[in-house]
């Protein structure tokens, strides 16, 4: 009897362990898949970098951390850490340096992102700083001094989900130092024709300016120094042929980066300016003085849709509970709060 009872408990426990995915080449010791490789650290397991369908099982990739209303002034050394040293605690490190070597630093109350020449690549090697937590709708304001001191140098402030290709961005290119460019992508479709430039009338590398993205379920507003410069409404992105919206709507991360567009493919080089000037001592730097984020409440249409879904789920759950004798599941608890 004892053996039978133990076997039943063991079988029940094993049934609760997620099965390995058929597509996965990863094992339980290196469970997270990214770009053809498997590992166990944040560089592979972080939400948005890790590919769930190719990882070991459904719990391998870390879950989205969710939004956090905060202001990061980059006055503490631990405001950024190498992703290879990150423990997974977003409350300890606001941003993660994605590349190795790490060309980010905290100096004089600023986040510095540097780009240096890489002789092997015959191009500049820059830096990217990703937020340690995700966001889905909210307002993000970054105080930035760009690296647009020479053609070819690209600075960027974006909100992006690498898995879906959803992105909202500000970009600055050395070819046009007085200009900031705005764009957005959705559903892994790259469309450069949606880029809209805005001329500040001053050199963006000479002083700090406030760049803001206000992202809701219904619209995106880009602002510079408190002045709205572009508005996109979700309704205007509807494609009747496919019955879809080309509108960023997935959980994503805030990121800052600097990279060498002038040494890239011809189209990129023409856009950024080329060739990028290099000598042995050249270092280009982008500066971020602060990053302020506030979460947003979902739109009325999203809340109404969610409410209807929860009502339906609650009805189904109540019926199931009646049939099995189990307590009904709280649908709101199961689905979570509106996305941030």
N, C-alpha and C positions, 0 to 999 in steps of 0.2 A: 504493500500500500504506500509505504513511504517513497519507494522508488518511482512508483506511478505518479504520485503527487509531485515529486521533484521534477520528473520529466515534463509534466504539464506546465509547471512554472517556468522551466527552461524554454519550452516551446513558445510560451506566451511572451517571454522576454525577447527571444530571437525574432519573433514576429514584429516587435516594435523597432528593431534596428533597420534603418533605411537600406534597401538593396542597392548594390552597385549599379551604376548606369551602364547600359550596353555599349554606348559610344566611348566610355572612359578608357583611357590608357593609364590612369593614375591609380595608386594603391592607397591603403589606409594610412601609410606612413608619409606619403607626399600626396595629399588628396586633392589639392587645388590646381586646376588647369589654366594656363595662360600662354598663348602664343606658341603652342607646341611643346611646352614643358610643364612639369608638375613639381610642386614644392609645398611647404607647410607655412611659409611666412606671409606677412602682409602684402608683399609685392605680388603674390599669387592669389591670396585668399580674399583680399579686400573687395567689397561689393563694387561692381562696375569694371573691375579688372579680371576677376575670376569668371570663367565661363561655366555656368552650372551644368549644362548638358554634357560636358566633356570631363567634368570633375568626378571624383570617386563616387559620391552619392549626393542626395538632395540636401544634406546638411554640411557638405564640405565647404562651400563658399560662405564667407561671413555675411550675415544679413545687413541690410541698409541700416545705418545708424539713426537716420532721421534728422530733422532740422534742429538747430539750436539758435535761439535769439542771442546774439553776442556781438561784442566789439573787440577785435583783436588789434592792439596798438603796436605789436611787434617790439615790445620793450622787455620781453623775457626770452632768455636763450632757448627755452623749451617750447616756444611758440611754433617752431618748426623742427622736425627731426627726420632723419633718413628713414624711408619706408622699410629698409632692411633692419632697423632697430626698433620699429614701432611695435608696441605690445598689444595694440587693439583698443586701448583706452582713449577715446576721443576727448575726454575731459582733461587729459594731461598734455596733449599736443594738438594745437589747432590746425596745423598744416603739415604735410608730409612731402619731403623732397623725393621725387620719383626716380631720378637717375643716379648712376654711379659711374664716374666721380660726381660728387655732390657739389654743384656750383651755386648753392644758396647759403645765405648767412644773415644773421641779425646784427646790424651795426647802426649805432646812433638812433635807435628807435625806428628803424626801417627794416623791412625785408628786402634784401638785395638778391637779385637773380642775375648771374653773370654768364657771359659767353666768351669762351676762349678758343683759339685756333687748335684744331686737331689735325696734325700733319698726316696721319694715316688716312683720315677721311677726306683730306683736302677741303675742309669746311669747318665752320664754327661748331663747337659743342656747347649747347646752352643749358637751360634748367627749366624744370617744371615743378611747381608747388601746388599740390592738390589738398583741398580741405579734408580733414579727417572724418567729417560727417557729411551726410547727404542732405539734399534739399529737394523738395517738390512744391513749388510755388512759394514766393516770398520776395522780399526786397533786399538787394545786396548793393552796398555802396563801397567802392574802393577808391582810395586817394592815391593816385599813381603819377609817377614821373617816368616817362617812357625812355626807351633806349634808341630813339630815332635820331641819332646823331650822325648816322652814315647810311647810305643806301644799302639795301639787302638785309638790314637788321629788323626783325619782326618782334614786337611785344604784344602780349595778349592777356585779356581778362575774360574768362569764359565760364559758362555753366554747361557741363557736358556729361552724358552717359555714354561710355565707350561701347557698351553692349548694343544699345539701340541706335546709336548715332545721333541722338537728340542733342542739339547744342544751341546756345544763345551766346553771342560774343560781341566784344569790343576788340578790334585789332588796330595796331599802328604799324606802319611800314616806313623805313628810313627814306624811301623815295619821296614821301609826302609828309614831312615832319609836322606840318600845321594841321594835319587831318587825322580824324579817327573814323574807322569804318565799322559799321554794324552789320550783323548777318545772323541767320538762324538756319538750322537744318533739322530734319525729322525723318525717322524711319530709315536711317542709313542711306538717305538720298542726298548726295552732295550737289548743291545748286549755287554756283558762284554768282549767278545773275541776280540773286536776292540781296546782294551787298549794297548798302547805301552809305556813301561817304558824308562826313560833316566837317566843315572847316572851322576850327576854333579861332583862326585869325592870329594865333601865336604858336611858337614852337613848343610842342608837347613834351620835349625833352628838357626844356629850360626851367619848368616849374611844375608843382603838383596841381592836379585838377581832380575834381570829384566825378567819378563815372558810376552811374547807377543803372541797375536792371531791376525793374519792377515786374515780376512774373506772376500772373494769376492763371486760373484755369481758362479764362476767357480772352486774355490779352497779354501783350508784352510792351512795356514802355521803356525806351532807352533815354537817359537824361545825362547832360553834362553840366556840372556846376549848378545843379538845381533846375536846369532848363530842359524840358522834354524836347528831344530832337527827332524821335521816331516812335510811332505807335503801330503795332501789329495786332489785329483782331483775329481770333481763332476762326470766326465765321468766314473771314475772307480767304482762308486757306483751304476751303472745302473743294474737293475734287469729285464732281458728280459721277464721272466715269468709273471711279474706283470706290466711291462712297466712303472716302477717308479724308481726314484732315492732315495737312502738312504742318503740324504745330507741335513743338516740343512739349511732352507731357509725362515723361518718365523721371523717376528718381535719379538725381544727378549730383555732380560735385562741382564746387567752385574751384577754379584753377587759375594760376598766373604762370606765364611762361615767356621765355626769350629763345629765339632760334634763328638760324641762318637761312633766310629765304633766298638770298642772292646767290647761293651756291647750289640751289635746288634745281628741279626740272625747269625747262625753258619757260613754261607758263607761270610758274611760281616766281622765278627770277625776274621776269618782266613785270610782275605785279609788285614785288618788293624792291626792285632796283638791283642792278648788278654791274660788275662783280662787287661783292662785299669787300671793303678794304681790310687787308690783314698784313701785320708784320709780327715779329716774334713777341713783342710786348703788348699787343693790342688786347684790350679787355672791354667789352661792351656791357653796360649795366642798366637794368630796369629796377626801379625802386617802388615799393609799396609802403606808404606811411601808415595806413590802417585799412581794415576791412570790417565793415559793419553789416550784420545780417539780422533781419527780422522775419519771422515766419508769417505766413499768410493764411487766412481762413479760406476754405474752398468756396467756389462760386455757388450761387443759389441753384443753378442747374445741376452742378455736381452733387450738392447736398440732397436735392430732390431725388436724383437718380440713386444715390446711396441709400436714402431712406426707403425708397420703393424696393430696392434689392434686399435690404435688411428685413422689411416687412414680409417679403416673400420667403426669405430664409427662415424667419421666425415661425411662419405658418408651417413650413415643411418640417422644421425641427420639432414643433409641438406635435404634429401628426406622428412623427417617428417616435417621439417620447411616449405617446399614448400606446403605440403598437408594441414597444419593447419594454415599457415600464421604467425606462431611464428618465432622469430629469432633463428638461429641454435645455439646449445650449443657448446662451445669450448671444444672439447674432452680432450685436455691436461689439462685444468683447472678442468674438472670433475674427471679425474683419478689421478691427482696429479703428483708430480715429482717422479723420480725413487726412490725406497725404500731405506731407510738408517737404 
